[in-house]
Amino acid sequence: MMTNKKILMIHEVTEKLFNLPLENYILTFDDGLYSQYYHFKHFESIDTEKIFFVSSNIICDGNQSNNFLTCSESHKKAFLGNKEDYMTLEQVKELMSKPNVSIGGHSHDHKNLINFVSLYEKITYIENDTKSMIEWFKINLNLKPTKFCFPYNNDYNGLYKSLLKKYGFTDFYGSERTPIETLLHI
């Protein structure tokens, strides 16, 4: 899709977003938070591309919470095994079936590579994580994703992008996107 629209980065969805001029942007939703699915009806009628980036190993497989914590708080819980703040597989599939919606990869485990000491460790991790993510997408969504959002918006000076290209990824998203908070002036 060729467009001159700016790209918005959305994590938490709150009612504050519903009256913004979102039709002027491509909407990207990071992390597969349940609040994004729960409030999708407010975005569904907006005639613009919507991309949901999910981490394939952070999918809710039980009851979901309606507390709608921040992304950071949700990550902390998920990394301890509680994924109640994220979408279920069925919800991701439902979004896939909607017009103007696509699903992209956001890694398998959503680790921050900042603490990896060597380049070898980073490369090994990215390749293993990417293979796990691609396999999950194939088995669970029958999808080979081509869009990818860097975890924590960090491409590590082109390392992530160069490694992912060999797996067929063509569209990459990170910190070049406009955070939704800038439209809210907070």
GUMIGU-386616 format. One record per residue (C-alpha): x, y, z; residue in one letter; residue number from 1. Coordinates in steps of 0.25 Angstrom, whole numbers, padded with zeros to 4 digits. Layout:
N
+-------+-------+-------+------+-----+
!  east ! north !    up ! code ! pos !
+-------+-------+-------+------+-----+
!     X !     Y !     Z !    a ! NUM !
...
+-------+-------+-------+------+-----+
This chain:
186
+-------+-------+-------+------+-----+
!  east ! north !    up ! code ! pos !
+-------+-------+-------+------+-----+
!  0000 !  0000 !  0000 !    m !   1 !
!  0006 !  0013 ! -0005 !    m !   2 !
!  0002 !  0025 !  0004 !    t !   3 !
!  0008 !  0038 !  0009 !    n !   4 !
!  0001 !  0036 !  0022 !    k !   5 !
!  0009 !  0037 !  0035 !    k !   6 !
!  0009 !  0025 !  0044 !    i !   7 !
!  0004 !  0025 !  0058 !    l !   8 !
!  0009 !  0016 !  0069 !    m !   9 !
! -0001 !  0012 !  0079 !    i !  10 !
!  0001 !  0003 !  0091 !    h !  11 !
! -0010 !  0005 !  0102 !    e !  12 !
! -0024 !  0009 !  0096 !    v !  13 !
! -0032 !  0018 !  0104 !    t !  14 !
! -0045 !  0026 !  0102 !    e !  15 !
! -0036 !  0039 !  0100 !    k !  16 !
! -0032 !  0033 !  0086 !    l !  17 !
! -0046 !  0032 !  0080 !    f !  18 !
! -0048 !  0047 !  0076 !    n !  19 !
! -0034 !  0049 !  0069 !    l !  20 !
! -0033 !  0050 !  0054 !    p !  21 !
! -0028 !  0036 !  0053 !    l !  22 !
! -0032 !  0034 !  0038 !    e !  23 !
! -0020 !  0043 !  0035 !    n !  24 !
! -0011 !  0032 !  0039 !    y !  25 !
! -0007 !  0018 !  0038 !    i !  26 !
! -0010 !  0012 !  0051 !    l !  27 !
!  0000 !  0002 !  0057 !    t !  28 !
! -0003 ! -0005 !  0070 !    f !  29 !
!  0009 ! -0011 !  0078 !    d !  30 !
!  0009 ! -0023 !  0086 !    d !  31 !
! -0005 ! -0030 !  0084 !    g !  32 !
! -0011 ! -0024 !  0097 !    l !  33 !
! -0025 ! -0028 !  0100 !    y !  34 !
! -0029 ! -0013 !  0101 !    s !  35 !
! -0026 ! -0012 !  0086 !    q !  36 !
! -0036 ! -0023 !  0083 !    y !  37 !
! -0046 ! -0019 !  0093 !    y !  38 !
! -0047 ! -0005 !  0087 !    h !  39 !
! -0045 ! -0009 !  0073 !    f !  40 !
! -0060 ! -0005 !  0070 !    k !  41 !
! -0055 !  0010 !  0071 !    h !  42 !
! -0045 !  0008 !  0060 !    f !  43 !
! -0052 ! -0002 !  0051 !    e !  44 !
! -0059 !  0008 !  0043 !    s !  45 !
! -0047 !  0017 !  0041 !    i !  46 !
! -0043 !  0016 !  0026 !    d !  47 !
! -0028 !  0014 !  0028 !    t !  48 !
! -0018 !  0003 !  0029 !    e !  49 !
! -0017 ! -0004 !  0043 !    k !  50 !
! -0006 ! -0013 !  0047 !    i !  51 !
! -0006 ! -0021 !  0060 !    f !  52 !
!  0008 ! -0026 !  0064 !    f !  53 !
!  0008 ! -0038 !  0073 !    v !  54 !
!  0019 ! -0045 !  0080 !    s !  55 !
!  0016 ! -0060 !  0077 !    s !  56 !
!  0019 ! -0065 !  0091 !    n !  57 !
!  0011 ! -0054 !  0098 !    i !  58 !
! -0003 ! -0059 !  0095 !    i !  59 !
! -0013 ! -0060 !  0106 !    c !  60 !
! -0018 ! -0075 !  0108 !    d !  61 !
! -0028 ! -0072 !  0119 !    g !  62 !
! -0036 ! -0062 !  0125 !    n !  63 !
! -0033 ! -0047 !  0121 !    q !  64 !
! -0032 ! -0035 !  0130 !    s !  65 !
! -0041 ! -0023 !  0128 !    n !  66 !
! -0031 ! -0014 !  0137 !    n !  67 !
! -0024 ! -0010 !  0124 !    f !  68 !
! -0010 ! -0007 !  0130 !    l !  69 !
!  0001 !  0000 !  0123 !    t !  70 !
!  0009 ! -0007 !  0113 !    c !  71 !
!  0021 ! -0007 !  0123 !    s !  72 !
!  0013 ! -0013 !  0134 !    e !  73 !
!  0007 ! -0023 !  0125 !    s !  74 !
!  0020 ! -0028 !  0120 !    h !  75 !
!  0025 ! -0029 !  0134 !    k !  76 !
!  0014 ! -0039 !  0137 !    k !  77 !
!  0015 ! -0046 !  0124 !    a !  78 !
!  0030 ! -0049 !  0126 !    f !  79 !
!  0026 ! -0055 !  0140 !    l !  80 !
!  0016 ! -0064 !  0132 !    g !  81 !
!  0003 ! -0056 !  0134 !    n !  82 !
! -0002 ! -0052 !  0120 !    k !  83 !
! -0016 ! -0048 !  0124 !    e !  84 !
! -0014 ! -0034 !  0118 !    d !  85 !
! -0012 ! -0039 !  0104 !    y !  86 !
! -0021 ! -0044 !  0093 !    m !  87 !
! -0024 ! -0059 !  0091 !    t !  88 !
! -0021 ! -0066 !  0078 !    l !  89 !
! -0036 ! -0066 !  0074 !    e !  90 !
! -0036 ! -0050 !  0076 !    q !  91 !
! -0024 ! -0049 !  0067 !    v !  92 !
! -0030 ! -0058 !  0056 !    k !  93 !
! -0043 ! -0049 !  0057 !    e !  94 !
! -0035 ! -0036 !  0055 !    l !  95 !
! -0028 ! -0043 !  0043 !    m !  96 !
! -0042 ! -0045 !  0036 !    s !  97 !
! -0045 ! -0030 !  0037 !    k !  98 !
! -0044 ! -0020 !  0025 !    p !  99 !
! -0031 ! -0011 !  0025 !    n ! 100 !
! -0025 ! -0020 !  0037 !    v ! 101 !
! -0012 ! -0028 !  0036 !    s ! 102 !
! -0004 ! -0035 !  0046 !    i ! 103 !
!  0011 ! -0033 !  0047 !    g ! 104 !
!  0022 ! -0040 !  0056 !    g ! 105 !
!  0027 ! -0033 !  0068 !    h ! 106 !
!  0037 ! -0045 !  0072 !    s ! 107 !
!  0034 ! -0057 !  0079 !    h ! 108 !
!  0038 ! -0054 !  0093 !    d ! 109 !
!  0040 ! -0038 !  0092 !    h ! 110 !
!  0053 ! -0038 !  0099 !    k ! 111 !
!  0061 ! -0025 !  0101 !    n ! 112 !
!  0075 ! -0028 !  0095 !    l ! 113 !
!  0081 ! -0016 !  0102 !    i ! 114 !
!  0087 ! -0026 !  0112 !    n ! 115 !
!  0093 ! -0036 !  0102 !    f ! 116 !
!  0108 ! -0034 !  0103 !    v ! 117 !
!  0113 ! -0039 !  0090 !    s ! 118 !
!  0109 ! -0037 !  0075 !    l ! 119 !
!  0109 ! -0052 !  0074 !    y ! 120 !
!  0099 ! -0053 !  0085 !    e ! 121 !
!  0090 ! -0043 !  0079 !    k ! 122 !
!  0090 ! -0050 !  0065 !    i ! 123 !
!  0088 ! -0064 !  0071 !    t ! 124 !
!  0076 ! -0059 !  0079 !    y ! 125 !
!  0070 ! -0051 !  0068 !    i ! 126 !
!  0071 ! -0063 !  0058 !    e ! 127 !
!  0065 ! -0073 !  0068 !    n ! 128 !
!  0054 ! -0064 !  0073 !    d ! 129 !
!  0050 ! -0061 !  0058 !    t ! 130 !
!  0050 ! -0075 !  0055 !    k ! 131 !
!  0041 ! -0078 !  0067 !    s ! 132 !
!  0032 ! -0066 !  0063 !    m ! 133 !
!  0031 ! -0070 !  0048 !    i ! 134 !
!  0027 ! -0085 !  0052 !    e ! 135 !
!  0016 ! -0080 !  0062 !    w ! 136 !
!  0010 ! -0071 !  0051 !    f ! 137 !
!  0010 ! -0083 !  0041 !    k ! 138 !
!  0004 ! -0093 !  0051 !    i ! 139 !
! -0006 ! -0083 !  0058 !    n ! 140 !
! -0010 ! -0073 !  0047 !    l ! 141 !
! -0006 ! -0080 !  0034 !    n ! 142 !
!  0002 ! -0067 !  0031 !    l ! 143 !
!  0016 ! -0063 !  0027 !    k ! 144 !
!  0017 ! -0049 !  0032 !    p ! 145 !
!  0025 ! -0038 !  0024 !    t ! 146 !
!  0023 ! -0027 !  0034 !    k ! 147 !
!  0031 ! -0026 !  0047 !    f ! 148 !
!  0032 ! -0016 !  0058 !    c ! 149 !
!  0045 ! -0016 !  0066 !    f ! 150 !
!  0043 ! -0019 !  0081 !    p ! 151 !
!  0045 ! -0007 !  0089 !    y ! 152 !
!  0046 !  0000 !  0075 !    n ! 153 !
!  0061 ! -0003 !  0075 !    n ! 154 !
!  0067 ! -0008 !  0061 !    d ! 155 !
!  0081 ! -0008 !  0068 !    y ! 156 !
!  0087 !  0000 !  0056 !    n ! 157 !
!  0081 ! -0008 !  0045 !    g ! 158 !
!  0085 ! -0022 !  0051 !    l ! 159 !
!  0070 ! -0027 !  0053 !    y ! 160 !
!  0066 ! -0022 !  0040 !    k ! 161 !
!  0077 ! -0028 !  0032 !    s ! 162 !
!  0075 ! -0042 !  0039 !    l ! 163 !
!  0060 ! -0042 !  0037 !    l ! 164 !
!  0061 ! -0039 !  0022 !    k ! 165 !
!  0066 ! -0053 !  0019 !    k ! 166 !
!  0053 ! -0058 !  0026 !    y ! 167 !
!  0044 ! -0050 !  0016 !    g ! 168 !
!  0041 ! -0038 !  0024 !    f ! 169 !
!  0040 ! -0026 !  0015 !    t ! 170 !
!  0033 ! -0015 !  0024 !    d ! 171 !
!  0039 ! -0010 !  0037 !    f ! 172 !
!  0034 ! -0001 !  0048 !    y ! 173 !
!  0041 !  0005 !  0060 !    g ! 174 !
!  0044 !  0019 !  0066 !    s ! 175 !
!  0041 !  0026 !  0053 !    e ! 176 !
!  0026 !  0025 !  0056 !    r ! 177 !
!  0019 !  0036 !  0063 !    t ! 178 !
!  0014 !  0032 !  0077 !    p ! 179 !
! -0001 !  0034 !  0079 !    i ! 180 !
!  0002 !  0042 !  0092 !    e ! 181 !
!  0008 !  0054 !  0083 !    t ! 182 !
! -0006 !  0056 !  0078 !    l ! 183 !
! -0012 !  0056 !  0092 !    l ! 184 !
! -0002 !  0067 !  0096 !    h ! 185 !
!  0002 !  0059 !  0109 !    i ! 186 !
+-------+-------+-------+------+-----+
